[in-house]
Amino acid sequence: MGCAHCAMRVRNALVSVEGVAEVRLSLLPPVCDVLYDGDRVVTEQLVTAVAEAGQGNHHEYRAKPLL
Protein backbone atom coordinates (compact mmCIF):
# COMPACT_ATOMS: atom_id res chain seq x y z
CA MET A 1 0.00 0.00 0.00
CA GLY A 2 2.77 2.36 -0.98
CA CYS A 3 0.80 4.58 -3.36
CA ALA A 4 -2.68 6.04 -3.72
CA HIS A 5 -3.59 3.48 -6.40
CA CYS A 6 -2.66 0.56 -4.12
CA ALA A 7 -4.55 2.15 -1.24
CA MET A 8 -7.69 2.42 -3.37
CA ARG A 9 -7.35 -1.23 -4.39
CA VAL A 10 -7.17 -2.22 -0.72
CA ARG A 11 -10.08 0.04 0.20
CA ASN A 12 -12.27 -1.25 -2.64
CA ALA A 13 -11.47 -4.86 -1.76
CA LEU A 14 -12.37 -4.34 1.89
CA VAL A 15 -15.60 -2.41 1.32
CA SER A 16 -16.72 -5.17 -1.04
CA VAL A 17 -16.81 -7.58 1.93
CA GLU A 18 -20.40 -7.67 3.12
CA GLY A 19 -20.49 -6.47 6.71
CA VAL A 20 -17.63 -3.95 6.47
CA ALA A 21 -18.92 -0.61 7.74
CA GLU A 22 -15.91 1.66 7.32
CA VAL A 23 -12.35 1.61 5.98
CA ARG A 24 -9.77 4.28 6.87
CA LEU A 25 -6.43 4.34 5.09
CA SER A 26 -3.17 6.14 5.69
CA LEU A 27 -0.16 6.01 3.40
CA LEU A 28 2.31 7.45 5.90
CA PRO A 29 2.58 5.24 7.82
CA PRO A 30 0.87 2.57 5.71
CA VAL A 31 -2.03 1.64 8.00
CA CYS A 32 -5.54 0.47 7.28
CA ASP A 33 -8.29 0.51 9.92
CA VAL A 34 -11.40 -1.57 9.23
CA LEU A 35 -14.66 -1.35 11.18
CA TYR A 36 -16.87 -4.39 10.55
CA ASP A 37 -19.84 -6.36 11.85
CA GLY A 38 -18.32 -9.22 13.85
CA ASP A 39 -21.49 -11.28 13.41
CA ARG A 40 -21.13 -11.23 9.62
CA VAL A 41 -17.37 -11.02 9.01
CA VAL A 42 -14.37 -12.96 10.25
CA THR A 43 -10.92 -11.43 9.96
CA GLU A 44 -9.81 -14.15 7.55
CA GLN A 45 -12.28 -12.71 5.01
CA LEU A 46 -10.56 -9.33 5.30
CA VAL A 47 -7.10 -10.84 4.91
CA THR A 48 -8.27 -12.78 1.85
CA ALA A 49 -9.83 -9.67 0.28
CA VAL A 50 -6.57 -7.73 0.70
CA ALA A 51 -4.49 -10.62 -0.67
CA GLU A 52 -6.79 -10.99 -3.69
CA ALA A 53 -6.36 -7.27 -4.35
CA GLY A 54 -2.64 -7.97 -4.74
CA GLN A 55 -1.61 -6.47 -1.42
CA GLY A 56 0.06 -8.83 1.01
CA ASN A 57 0.23 -8.59 4.75
CA HIS A 58 3.49 -6.64 4.84
CA HIS A 59 1.64 -3.52 5.99
CA GLU A 60 -0.29 -2.92 9.17
CA TYR A 61 -4.00 -3.68 8.99
CA ARG A 62 -6.15 -3.18 12.07
CA ALA A 63 -9.64 -4.61 12.16
CA LYS A 64 -12.22 -3.80 14.83
CA PRO A 65 -15.68 -5.34 15.16
CA LEU A 66 -18.63 -3.02 15.65
CA LEU A 67 -19.69 -2.77 19.27
CHARMM internal coordinates of N, CA and C (Angstrom, degrees):
IC EDIT
DIST 1 N 1 CA 1.4461
DIST 1 CA 1 C 1.5242
ANGL 1 N 1 CA 1 C 108.70
DIST 1 C 2 N 1.3101
ANGL 1 CA 1 C 2 N 115.35
DIHE 1 N 1 CA 1 C 2 N 52.56
DIST 2 N 2 CA 1.4511
ANGL 1 C 2 N 2 CA 120.17
DIHE 1 CA 1 C 2 N 2 CA -175.42
DIST 2 CA 2 C 1.5129
ANGL 2 N 2 CA 2 C 115.02
DIHE 1 C 2 N 2 CA 2 C -91.16
DIST 2 C 3 N 1.3317
ANGL 2 CA 2 C 3 N 117.59
DIHE 2 N 2 CA 2 C 3 N -7.19
DIST 3 N 3 CA 1.4701
ANGL 2 C 3 N 3 CA 119.59
DIHE 2 CA 2 C 3 N 3 CA 179.79
DIST 3 CA 3 C 1.5328
ANGL 3 N 3 CA 3 C 108.91
DIHE 2 C 3 N 3 CA 3 C -140.33
DIST 3 C 4 N 1.3143
ANGL 3 CA 3 C 4 N 115.49
DIHE 3 N 3 CA 3 C 4 N 169.51
DIST 4 N 4 CA 1.4661
ANGL 3 C 4 N 4 CA 120.79
DIHE 3 CA 3 C 4 N 4 CA -178.44
DIST 4 CA 4 C 1.5315
ANGL 4 N 4 CA 4 C 111.45
DIHE 3 C 4 N 4 CA 4 C -61.84
DIST 4 C 5 N 1.3285
ANGL 4 CA 4 C 5 N 116.73
DIHE 4 N 4 CA 4 C 5 N -37.18
DIST 5 N 5 CA 1.4666
ANGL 4 C 5 N 5 CA 120.05
DIHE 4 CA 4 C 5 N 5 CA 179.60
DIST 5 CA 5 C 1.5315
ANGL 5 N 5 CA 5 C 110.63
DIHE 4 C 5 N 5 CA 5 C -63.60
DIST 5 C 6 N 1.3237
ANGL 5 CA 5 C 6 N 116.98
DIHE 5 N 5 CA 5 C 6 N -44.92
DIST 6 N 6 CA 1.4689
ANGL 5 C 6 N 6 CA 120.78
DIHE 5 CA 5 C 6 N 6 CA 178.80
DIST 6 CA 6 C 1.5283
ANGL 6 N 6 CA 6 C 110.60
DIHE 5 C 6 N 6 CA 6 C -64.06
DIST 6 C 7 N 1.3171
ANGL 6 CA 6 C 7 N 116.04
DIHE 6 N 6 CA 6 C 7 N -40.28
DIST 7 N 7 CA 1.4686
ANGL 6 C 7 N 7 CA 120.20
DIHE 6 CA 6 C 7 N 7 CA 178.95
DIST 7 CA 7 C 1.5216
ANGL 7 N 7 CA 7 C 110.92
DIHE 6 C 7 N 7 CA 7 C -61.65
DIST 7 C 8 N 1.3112
ANGL 7 CA 7 C 8 N 117.37
DIHE 7 N 7 CA 7 C 8 N -41.13
DIST 8 N 8 CA 1.4667
ANGL 7 C 8 N 8 CA 120.37
DIHE 7 CA 7 C 8 N 8 CA 178.77
DIST 8 CA 8 C 1.5260
ANGL 8 N 8 CA 8 C 110.80
DIHE 7 C 8 N 8 CA 8 C -67.11
DIST 8 C 9 N 1.3209
ANGL 8 CA 8 C 9 N 117.44
DIHE 8 N 8 CA 8 C 9 N -35.56
DIST 9 N 9 CA 1.4723
ANGL 8 C 9 N 9 CA 119.88
DIHE 8 CA 8 C 9 N 9 CA 176.71
DIST 9 CA 9 C 1.5275
ANGL 9 N 9 CA 9 C 110.33
DIHE 8 C 9 N 9 CA 9 C -63.26
DIST 9 C 10 N 1.3360
ANGL 9 CA 9 C 10 N 116.11
DIHE 9 N 9 CA 9 C 10 N -42.97
DIST 10 N 10 CA 1.4604
ANGL 9 C 10 N 10 CA 120.46
DIHE 9 CA 9 C 10 N 10 CA 178.38
DIST 10 CA 10 C 1.5159
ANGL 10 N 10 CA 10 C 109.89
DIHE 9 C 10 N 10 CA 10 C -64.23
DIST 10 C 11 N 1.3285
ANGL 10 CA 10 C 11 N 116.92
DIHE 10 N 10 CA 10 C 11 N -48.00
DIST 11 N 11 CA 1.4658
ANGL 10 C 11 N 11 CA 121.26
DIHE 10 CA 10 C 11 N 11 CA -179.34
DIST 11 CA 11 C 1.5219
ANGL 11 N 11 CA 11 C 110.70
DIHE 10 C 11 N 11 CA 11 C -58.33
DIST 11 C 12 N 1.3269
ANGL 11 CA 11 C 12 N 117.34
DIHE 11 N 11 CA 11 C 12 N -49.34
DIST 12 N 12 CA 1.4612
ANGL 11 C 12 N 12 CA 121.10
DIHE 11 CA 11 C 12 N 12 CA -178.87
DIST 12 CA 12 C 1.5247
ANGL 12 N 12 CA 12 C 111.70
DIHE 11 C 12 N 12 CA 12 C -61.59
DIST 12 C 13 N 1.3203
ANGL 12 CA 12 C 13 N 116.65
DIHE 12 N 12 CA 12 C 13 N -38.61
DIST 13 N 13 CA 1.4654
ANGL 12 C 13 N 13 CA 120.02
DIHE 12 CA 12 C 13 N 13 CA 179.05
DIST 13 CA 13 C 1.5235
ANGL 13 N 13 CA 13 C 110.42
DIHE 12 C 13 N 13 CA 13 C -65.05
DIST 13 C 14 N 1.3254
ANGL 13 CA 13 C 14 N 116.77
DIHE 13 N 13 CA 13 C 14 N -41.95
DIST 14 N 14 CA 1.4627
ANGL 13 C 14 N 14 CA 120.00
DIHE 13 CA 13 C 14 N 14 CA -177.36
DIST 14 CA 14 C 1.5236
ANGL 14 N 14 CA 14 C 112.23
DIHE 13 C 14 N 14 CA 14 C -72.03
DIST 14 C 15 N 1.3235
ANGL 14 CA 14 C 15 N 118.22
DIHE 14 N 14 CA 14 C 15 N -41.66
DIST 15 N 15 CA 1.4660
ANGL 14 C 15 N 15 CA 119.21
DIHE 14 CA 14 C 15 N 15 CA -179.41
DIST 15 CA 15 C 1.5244
ANGL 15 N 15 CA 15 C 111.31
DIHE 14 C 15 N 15 CA 15 C -70.06
DIST 15 C 16 N 1.3310
ANGL 15 CA 15 C 16 N 117.40
DIHE 15 N 15 CA 15 C 16 N -17.32
DIST 16 N 16 CA 1.4667
ANGL 15 C 16 N 16 CA 119.60
DIHE 15 CA 15 C 16 N 16 CA 177.51
DIST 16 CA 16 C 1.5310
ANGL 16 N 16 CA 16 C 111.69
DIHE 15 C 16 N 16 CA 16 C -76.49
DIST 16 C 17 N 1.3293
ANGL 16 CA 16 C 17 N 117.92
DIHE 16 N 16 CA 16 C 17 N -14.07
DIST 17 N 17 CA 1.4629
ANGL 16 C 17 N 17 CA 121.37
DIHE 16 CA 16 C 17 N 17 CA 177.26
DIST 17 CA 17 C 1.5271
ANGL 17 N 17 CA 17 C 107.96
DIHE 16 C 17 N 17 CA 17 C -76.98
DIST 17 C 18 N 1.3221
ANGL 17 CA 17 C 18 N 115.81
DIHE 17 N 17 CA 17 C 18 N 119.21
DIST 18 N 18 CA 1.4541
ANGL 17 C 18 N 18 CA 120.14
DIHE 17 CA 17 C 18 N 18 CA -178.96
DIST 18 CA 18 C 1.5270
ANGL 18 N 18 CA 18 C 109.76
DIHE 17 C 18 N 18 CA 18 C -63.39
DIST 18 C 19 N 1.3288
ANGL 18 CA 18 C 19 N 115.16
DIHE 18 N 18 CA 18 C 19 N 125.38
DIST 19 N 19 CA 1.4570
ANGL 18 C 19 N 19 CA 120.96
DIHE 18 CA 18 C 19 N 19 CA -177.82
DIST 19 CA 19 C 1.5188
ANGL 19 N 19 CA 19 C 113.32
DIHE 18 C 19 N 19 CA 19 C 110.23
DIST 19 C 20 N 1.3358
ANGL 19 CA 19 C 20 N 117.35
DIHE 19 N 19 CA 19 C 20 N -10.25
DIST 20 N 20 CA 1.4659
ANGL 19 C 20 N 20 CA 120.80
DIHE 19 CA 19 C 20 N 20 CA 175.89
DIST 20 CA 20 C 1.5216
ANGL 20 N 20 CA 20 C 107.69
DIHE 19 C 20 N 20 CA 20 C -80.63
DIST 20 C 21 N 1.3230
ANGL 20 CA 20 C 21 N 116.37
DIHE 20 N 20 CA 20 C 21 N 125.31
DIST 21 N 21 CA 1.4649
ANGL 20 C 21 N 21 CA 121.77
DIHE 20 CA 20 C 21 N 21 CA -176.56
DIST 21 CA 21 C 1.5214
ANGL 21 N 21 CA 21 C 112.31
DIHE 20 C 21 N 21 CA 21 C -94.77
DIST 21 C 22 N 1.3251
ANGL 21 CA 21 C 22 N 116.94
DIHE 21 N 21 CA 21 C 22 N -35.69
DIST 22 N 22 CA 1.4621
ANGL 21 C 22 N 22 CA 119.64
DIHE 21 CA 21 C 22 N 22 CA -175.01
DIST 22 CA 22 C 1.5190
ANGL 22 N 22 CA 22 C 109.98
DIHE 21 C 22 N 22 CA 22 C -156.83
DIST 22 C 23 N 1.3368
ANGL 22 CA 22 C 23 N 115.71
DIHE 22 N 22 CA 22 C 23 N 143.66
DIST 23 N 23 CA 1.4548
ANGL 22 C 23 N 23 CA 122.35
DIHE 22 CA 22 C 23 N 23 CA 176.01
DIST 23 CA 23 C 1.5198
ANGL 23 N 23 CA 23 C 107.44
DIHE 22 C 23 N 23 CA 23 C -130.82
DIST 23 C 24 N 1.3358
ANGL 23 CA 23 C 24 N 116.66
DIHE 23 N 23 CA 23 C 24 N 126.03
DIST 24 N 24 CA 1.4679
ANGL 23 C 24 N 24 CA 122.21
DIHE 23 CA 23 C 24 N 24 CA 176.46
DIST 24 CA 24 C 1.5152
ANGL 24 N 24 CA 24 C 108.11
DIHE 23 C 24 N 24 CA 24 C -119.05
DIST 24 C 25 N 1.3311
ANGL 24 CA 24 C 25 N 115.80
DIHE 24 N 24 CA 24 C 25 N 129.74
DIST 25 N 25 CA 1.4605
ANGL 24 C 25 N 25 CA 121.37
DIHE 24 CA 24 C 25 N 25 CA -177.20
DIST 25 CA 25 C 1.5166
ANGL 25 N 25 CA 25 C 111.09
DIHE 24 C 25 N 25 CA 25 C -119.27
DIST 25 C 26 N 1.3102
ANGL 25 CA 25 C 26 N 114.69
DIHE 25 N 25 CA 25 C 26 N 148.18
DIST 26 N 26 CA 1.4584
ANGL 25 C 26 N 26 CA 122.10
DIHE 25 CA 25 C 26 N 26 CA 172.82
DIST 26 CA 26 C 1.5219
ANGL 26 N 26 CA 26 C 107.34
DIHE 25 C 26 N 26 CA 26 C -137.53
DIST 26 C 27 N 1.3263
ANGL 26 CA 26 C 27 N 116.31
DIHE 26 N 26 CA 26 C 27 N 134.30
DIST 27 N 27 CA 1.4608
ANGL 26 C 27 N 27 CA 119.32
DIHE 26 CA 26 C 27 N 27 CA 177.83
DIST 27 CA 27 C 1.5271
ANGL 27 N 27 CA 27 C 111.94
DIHE 26 C 27 N 27 CA 27 C -86.66
DIST 27 C 28 N 1.3066
ANGL 27 CA 27 C 28 N 117.12
DIHE 27 N 27 CA 27 C 28 N -31.55
DIST 28 N 28 CA 1.4654
ANGL 27 C 28 N 28 CA 121.51
DIHE 27 CA 27 C 28 N 28 CA -179.62
DIST 28 CA 28 C 1.5105
ANGL 28 N 28 CA 28 C 110.05
DIHE 27 C 28 N 28 CA 28 C -127.52
DIST 28 C 29 N 1.2677
ANGL 28 CA 28 C 29 N 120.75
DIHE 28 N 28 CA 28 C 29 N 101.38
DIST 29 N 29 CA 1.4638
ANGL 28 C 29 N 29 CA 127.27
DIHE 28 CA 28 C 29 N 29 CA -5.02
DIST 29 CA 29 C 1.5215
ANGL 29 N 29 CA 29 C 110.17
DIHE 28 C 29 N 29 CA 29 C -75.79
DIST 29 C 30 N 1.3321
ANGL 29 CA 29 C 30 N 117.51
DIHE 29 N 29 CA 29 C 30 N 159.67
DIST 30 N 30 CA 1.4663
ANGL 29 C 30 N 30 CA 119.97
DIHE 29 CA 29 C 30 N 30 CA -179.34
DIST 30 CA 30 C 1.5259
ANGL 30 N 30 CA 30 C 111.54
DIHE 29 C 30 N 30 CA 30 C -70.68
DIST 30 C 31 N 1.3294
ANGL 30 CA 30 C 31 N 115.43
DIHE 30 N 30 CA 30 C 31 N 97.13
DIST 31 N 31 CA 1.4602
ANGL 30 C 31 N 31 CA 122.11
DIHE 30 CA 30 C 31 N 31 CA -177.68
DIST 31 CA 31 C 1.5209
ANGL 31 N 31 CA 31 C 109.09
DIHE 30 C 31 N 31 CA 31 C -134.22
DIST 31 C 32 N 1.3073
ANGL 31 CA 31 C 32 N 115.30
DIHE 31 N 31 CA 31 C 32 N 141.76
DIST 32 N 32 CA 1.4575
ANGL 31 C 32 N 32 CA 121.33
DIHE 31 CA 31 C 32 N 32 CA 177.56
DIST 32 CA 32 C 1.5244
ANGL 32 N 32 CA 32 C 108.04
DIHE 31 C 32 N 32 CA 32 C -128.80
DIST 32 C 33 N 1.3279
ANGL 32 CA 32 C 33 N 117.06
DIHE 32 N 32 CA 32 C 33 N 122.81
DIST 33 N 33 CA 1.4578
ANGL 32 C 33 N 33 CA 122.80
DIHE 32 CA 32 C 33 N 33 CA 175.56
DIST 33 CA 33 C 1.5255
ANGL 33 N 33 CA 33 C 108.59
DIHE 32 C 33 N 33 CA 33 C -105.48
DIST 33 C 34 N 1.3208
ANGL 33 CA 33 C 34 N 116.19
DIHE 33 N 33 CA 33 C 34 N 131.22
DIST 34 N 34 CA 1.4617
ANGL 33 C 34 N 34 CA 121.86
DIHE 33 CA 33 C 34 N 34 CA -178.31
DIST 34 CA 34 C 1.5238
ANGL 34 N 34 CA 34 C 108.88
DIHE 33 C 34 N 34 CA 34 C -123.49
DIST 34 C 35 N 1.3202
ANGL 34 CA 34 C 35 N 116.02
DIHE 34 N 34 CA 34 C 35 N 126.94
DIST 35 N 35 CA 1.4609
ANGL 34 C 35 N 35 CA 122.20
DIHE 34 CA 34 C 35 N 35 CA 174.68
DIST 35 CA 35 C 1.5280
ANGL 35 N 35 CA 35 C 106.47
DIHE 34 C 35 N 35 CA 35 C -107.06
DIST 35 C 36 N 1.3384
ANGL 35 CA 35 C 36 N 116.83
DIHE 35 N 35 CA 35 C 36 N 124.33
DIST 36 N 36 CA 1.4630
ANGL 35 C 36 N 36 CA 119.59
DIHE 35 CA 35 C 36 N 36 CA -173.74
DIST 36 CA 36 C 1.5237
ANGL 36 N 36 CA 36 C 111.00
DIHE 35 C 36 N 36 CA 36 C -142.62
DIST 36 C 37 N 1.3188
ANGL 36 CA 36 C 37 N 115.22
DIHE 36 N 36 CA 36 C 37 N 163.98
DIST 37 N 37 CA 1.4590
ANGL 36 C 37 N 37 CA 123.33
DIHE 36 CA 36 C 37 N 37 CA 177.25
DIST 37 CA 37 C 1.5270
ANGL 37 N 37 CA 37 C 108.18
DIHE 36 C 37 N 37 CA 37 C -83.56
DIST 37 C 38 N 1.3219
ANGL 37 CA 37 C 38 N 116.59
DIHE 37 N 37 CA 37 C 38 N 108.74
DIST 38 N 38 CA 1.4609
ANGL 37 C 38 N 38 CA 121.39
DIHE 37 CA 37 C 38 N 38 CA -177.38
DIST 38 CA 38 C 1.5135
ANGL 38 N 38 CA 38 C 114.53
DIHE 37 C 38 N 38 CA 38 C -64.77
DIST 38 C 39 N 1.3362
ANGL 38 CA 38 C 39 N 117.60
DIHE 38 N 38 CA 38 C 39 N -16.13
DIST 39 N 39 CA 1.4599
ANGL 38 C 39 N 39 CA 120.57
DIHE 38 CA 38 C 39 N 39 CA 176.85
DIST 39 CA 39 C 1.5221
ANGL 39 N 39 CA 39 C 111.71
DIHE 38 C 39 N 39 CA 39 C -81.98
DIST 39 C 40 N 1.3321
ANGL 39 CA 39 C 40 N 116.78
DIHE 39 N 39 CA 39 C 40 N -16.93
DIST 40 N 40 CA 1.4663
ANGL 39 C 40 N 40 CA 120.59
DIHE 39 CA 39 C 40 N 40 CA -175.95
DIST 40 CA 40 C 1.5195
ANGL 40 N 40 CA 40 C 113.67
DIHE 39 C 40 N 40 CA 40 C -115.73
DIST 40 C 41 N 1.3366
ANGL 40 CA 40 C 41 N 117.03
DIHE 40 N 40 CA 40 C 41 N -16.53
DIST 41 N 41 CA 1.4648
ANGL 40 C 41 N 41 CA 120.94
DIHE 40 CA 40 C 41 N 41 CA -174.27
DIST 41 CA 41 C 1.5190
ANGL 41 N 41 CA 41 C 109.54
DIHE 40 C 41 N 41 CA 41 C -131.03
DIST 41 C 42 N 1.3196
ANGL 41 CA 41 C 42 N 115.53
DIHE 41 N 41 CA 41 C 42 N 138.29
DIST 42 N 42 CA 1.4650
ANGL 41 C 42 N 42 CA 120.54
DIHE 41 CA 41 C 42 N 42 CA 169.50
DIST 42 CA 42 C 1.5275
ANGL 42 N 42 CA 42 C 106.78
DIHE 41 C 42 N 42 CA 42 C -110.98
DIST 42 C 43 N 1.3185
ANGL 42 CA 42 C 43 N 116.43
DIHE 42 N 42 CA 42 C 43 N 151.20
DIST 43 N 43 CA 1.4598
ANGL 42 C 43 N 43 CA 119.76
DIHE 42 CA 42 C 43 N 43 CA -173.78
DIST 43 CA 43 C 1.5302
ANGL 43 N 43 CA 43 C 112.91
DIHE 42 C 43 N 43 CA 43 C -59.64
DIST 43 C 44 N 1.3123
ANGL 43 CA 43 C 44 N 117.36
DIHE 43 N 43 CA 43 C 44 N -27.69
DIST 44 N 44 CA 1.4654
ANGL 43 C 44 N 44 CA 119.68
DIHE 43 CA 43 C 44 N 44 CA 177.97
DIST 44 CA 44 C 1.5263
ANGL 44 N 44 CA 44 C 111.38
DIHE 43 C 44 N 44 CA 44 C -60.41
DIST 44 C 45 N 1.3387
ANGL 44 CA 44 C 45 N 117.36
DIHE 44 N 44 CA 44 C 45 N -32.72
DIST 45 N 45 CA 1.4642
ANGL 44 C 45 N 45 CA 120.62
DIHE 44 CA 44 C 45 N 45 CA 177.23
DIST 45 CA 45 C 1.5272
ANGL 45 N 45 CA 45 C 110.52
DIHE 44 C 45 N 45 CA 45 C -64.66
DIST 45 C 46 N 1.3226
ANGL 45 CA 45 C 46 N 116.55
DIHE 45 N 45 CA 45 C 46 N -38.07
DIST 46 N 46 CA 1.4607
ANGL 45 C 46 N 46 CA 120.83
DIHE 45 CA 45 C 46 N 46 CA 179.67
DIST 46 CA 46 C 1.5237
ANGL 46 N 46 CA 46 C 110.62
DIHE 45 C 46 N 46 CA 46 C -68.65
DIST 46 C 47 N 1.3229
ANGL 46 CA 46 C 47 N 116.16
DIHE 46 N 46 CA 46 C 47 N -43.24
DIST 47 N 47 CA 1.4648
ANGL 46 C 47 N 47 CA 120.96
DIHE 46 CA 46 C 47 N 47 CA 178.70
DIST 47 CA 47 C 1.5264
ANGL 47 N 47 CA 47 C 110.06
DIHE 46 C 47 N 47 CA 47 C -61.61
DIST 47 C 48 N 1.3284
ANGL 47 CA 47 C 48 N 116.32
DIHE 47 N 47 CA 47 C 48 N -43.15
DIST 48 N 48 CA 1.4646
ANGL 47 C 48 N 48 CA 120.85
DIHE 47 CA 47 C 48 N 48 CA 179.33
DIST 48 CA 48 C 1.5222
ANGL 48 N 48 CA 48 C 111.15
DIHE 47 C 48 N 48 CA 48 C -63.60
DIST 48 C 49 N 1.3272
ANGL 48 CA 48 C 49 N 117.51
DIHE 48 N 48 CA 48 C 49 N -42.94
DIST 49 N 49 CA 1.4659
ANGL 48 C 49 N 49 CA 121.21
DIHE 48 CA 48 C 49 N 49 CA 179.55
DIST 49 CA 49 C 1.5234
ANGL 49 N 49 CA 49 C 111.06
DIHE 48 C 49 N 49 CA 49 C -60.39
DIST 49 C 50 N 1.3240
ANGL 49 CA 49 C 50 N 116.94
DIHE 49 N 49 CA 49 C 50 N -42.71
DIST 50 N 50 CA 1.4695
ANGL 49 C 50 N 50 CA 121.05
DIHE 49 CA 49 C 50 N 50 CA 179.54
DIST 50 CA 50 C 1.5302
ANGL 50 N 50 CA 50 C 110.16
DIHE 49 C 50 N 50 CA 50 C -66.91
DIST 50 C 51 N 1.3244
ANGL 50 CA 50 C 51 N 116.92
DIHE 50 N 50 CA 50 C 51 N -43.36
DIST 51 N 51 CA 1.4645
ANGL 50 C 51 N 51 CA 120.66
DIHE 50 CA 50 C 51 N 51 CA 179.13
DIST 51 CA 51 C 1.5209
ANGL 51 N 51 CA 51 C 111.27
DIHE 50 C 51 N 51 CA 51 C -62.80
DIST 51 C 52 N 1.3298
ANGL 51 CA 51 C 52 N 117.19
DIHE 51 N 51 CA 51 C 52 N -41.33
DIST 52 N 52 CA 1.4659
ANGL 51 C 52 N 52 CA 120.87
DIHE 51 CA 51 C 52 N 52 CA 179.48
DIST 52 CA 52 C 1.5217
ANGL 52 N 52 CA 52 C 112.10
DIHE 51 C 52 N 52 CA 52 C -68.29
DIST 52 C 53 N 1.3277
ANGL 52 CA 52 C 53 N 116.79
DIHE 52 N 52 CA 52 C 53 N -21.78
DIST 53 N 53 CA 1.4642
ANGL 52 C 53 N 53 CA 120.97
DIHE 52 CA 52 C 53 N 53 CA 176.21
DIST 53 CA 53 C 1.5290
ANGL 53 N 53 CA 53 C 110.98
DIHE 52 C 53 N 53 CA 53 C -81.27
DIST 53 C 54 N 1.3409
ANGL 53 CA 53 C 54 N 116.32
DIHE 53 N 53 CA 53 C 54 N -1.49
DIST 54 N 54 CA 1.4541
ANGL 53 C 54 N 54 CA 120.48
DIHE 53 CA 53 C 54 N 54 CA 178.25
DIST 54 CA 54 C 1.5157
ANGL 54 N 54 CA 54 C 114.02
DIHE 53 C 54 N 54 CA 54 C 89.19
DIST 54 C 55 N 1.3162
ANGL 54 CA 54 C 55 N 116.42
DIHE 54 N 54 CA 54 C 55 N 12.67
DIST 55 N 55 CA 1.4595
ANGL 54 C 55 N 55 CA 121.33
DIHE 54 CA 54 C 55 N 55 CA 179.49
DIST 55 CA 55 C 1.5133
ANGL 55 N 55 CA 55 C 108.91
DIHE 54 C 55 N 55 CA 55 C -115.39
DIST 55 C 56 N 1.3073
ANGL 55 CA 55 C 56 N 116.94
DIHE 55 N 55 CA 55 C 56 N 115.54
DIST 56 N 56 CA 1.4552
ANGL 55 C 56 N 56 CA 121.37
DIHE 55 CA 55 C 56 N 56 CA -178.06
DIST 56 CA 56 C 1.5150
ANGL 56 N 56 CA 56 C 112.27
DIHE 55 C 56 N 56 CA 56 C -75.30
DIST 56 C 57 N 1.2992
ANGL 56 CA 56 C 57 N 115.69
DIHE 56 N 56 CA 56 C 57 N -167.10
DIST 57 N 57 CA 1.4541
ANGL 56 C 57 N 57 CA 120.30
DIHE 56 CA 56 C 57 N 57 CA -177.88
DIST 57 CA 57 C 1.5265
ANGL 57 N 57 CA 57 C 111.55
DIHE 56 C 57 N 57 CA 57 C -99.34
DIST 57 C 58 N 1.3203
ANGL 57 CA 57 C 58 N 117.49
DIHE 57 N 57 CA 57 C 58 N 29.99
DIST 58 N 58 CA 1.4636
ANGL 57 C 58 N 58 CA 120.35
DIHE 57 CA 57 C 58 N 58 CA -179.96
DIST 58 CA 58 C 1.5287
ANGL 58 N 58 CA 58 C 112.11
DIHE 57 C 58 N 58 CA 58 C -86.30
DIST 58 C 59 N 1.3046
ANGL 58 CA 58 C 59 N 117.49
DIHE 58 N 58 CA 58 C 59 N 3.23
DIST 59 N 59 CA 1.4615
ANGL 58 C 59 N 59 CA 122.47
DIHE 58 CA 58 C 59 N 59 CA 174.19
DIST 59 CA 59 C 1.5217
ANGL 59 N 59 CA 59 C 108.18
DIHE 58 C 59 N 59 CA 59 C -116.00
DIST 59 C 60 N 1.3065
ANGL 59 CA 59 C 60 N 115.89
DIHE 59 N 59 CA 59 C 60 N 169.79
DIST 60 N 60 CA 1.4646
ANGL 59 C 60 N 60 CA 119.81
DIHE 59 CA 59 C 60 N 60 CA -178.74
DIST 60 CA 60 C 1.5228
ANGL 60 N 60 CA 60 C 109.96
DIHE 59 C 60 N 60 CA 60 C -88.67
DIST 60 C 61 N 1.3061
ANGL 60 CA 60 C 61 N 116.05
DIHE 60 N 60 CA 60 C 61 N 124.17
DIST 61 N 61 CA 1.4516
ANGL 60 C 61 N 61 CA 122.80
DIHE 60 CA 60 C 61 N 61 CA 175.89
DIST 61 CA 61 C 1.5219
ANGL 61 N 61 CA 61 C 107.24
DIHE 60 C 61 N 61 CA 61 C -122.71
DIST 61 C 62 N 1.3141
ANGL 61 CA 61 C 62 N 116.65
DIHE 61 N 61 CA 61 C 62 N 126.32
DIST 62 N 62 CA 1.4570
ANGL 61 C 62 N 62 CA 120.80
DIHE 61 CA 61 C 62 N 62 CA 179.46
DIST 62 CA 62 C 1.5267
ANGL 62 N 62 CA 62 C 108.35
DIHE 61 C 62 N 62 CA 62 C -117.41
DIST 62 C 63 N 1.3006
ANGL 62 CA 62 C 63 N 115.98
DIHE 62 N 62 CA 62 C 63 N 125.60
DIST 63 N 63 CA 1.4600
ANGL 62 C 63 N 63 CA 120.97
DIHE 62 CA 62 C 63 N 63 CA -178.87
DIST 63 CA 63 C 1.5234
ANGL 63 N 63 CA 63 C 109.14
DIHE 62 C 63 N 63 CA 63 C -117.54
DIST 63 C 64 N 1.3316
ANGL 63 CA 63 C 64 N 115.93
DIHE 63 N 63 CA 63 C 64 N 133.89
DIST 64 N 64 CA 1.4575
ANGL 63 C 64 N 64 CA 121.45
DIHE 63 CA 63 C 64 N 64 CA -179.96
DIST 64 CA 64 C 1.5253
ANGL 64 N 64 CA 64 C 109.49
DIHE 63 C 64 N 64 CA 64 C -129.53
DIST 64 C 65 N 1.3424
ANGL 64 CA 64 C 65 N 116.84
DIHE 64 N 64 CA 64 C 65 N 127.58
DIST 65 N 65 CA 1.4733
ANGL 64 C 65 N 65 CA 117.54
DIHE 64 CA 64 C 65 N 65 CA 175.50
DIST 65 CA 65 C 1.5162
ANGL 65 N 65 CA 65 C 110.91
DIHE 64 C 65 N 65 CA 65 C -72.14
DIST 65 C 66 N 1.3192
ANGL 65 CA 65 C 66 N 116.30
DIHE 65 N 65 CA 65 C 66 N 151.27
DIST 66 N 66 CA 1.4585
ANGL 65 C 66 N 66 CA 121.16
DIHE 65 CA 65 C 66 N 66 CA 174.23
DIST 66 CA 66 C 1.5145
ANGL 66 N 66 CA 66 C 109.16
DIHE 65 C 66 N 66 CA 66 C -63.03
DIST 66 C 67 N 1.2985
ANGL 66 CA 66 C 67 N 117.22
DIHE 66 N 66 CA 66 C 67 N 144.86
DIST 67 N 67 CA 1.4640
ANGL 66 C 67 N 67 CA 120.78
DIHE 66 CA 66 C 67 N 67 CA 178.94
DIST 67 CA 67 C 1.5048
ANGL 67 N 67 CA 67 C 110.54
DIHE 66 C 67 N 67 CA 67 C -88.04
END
COOR INIT
IC SEED 1 N 1 CA 1 C
IC BUILD
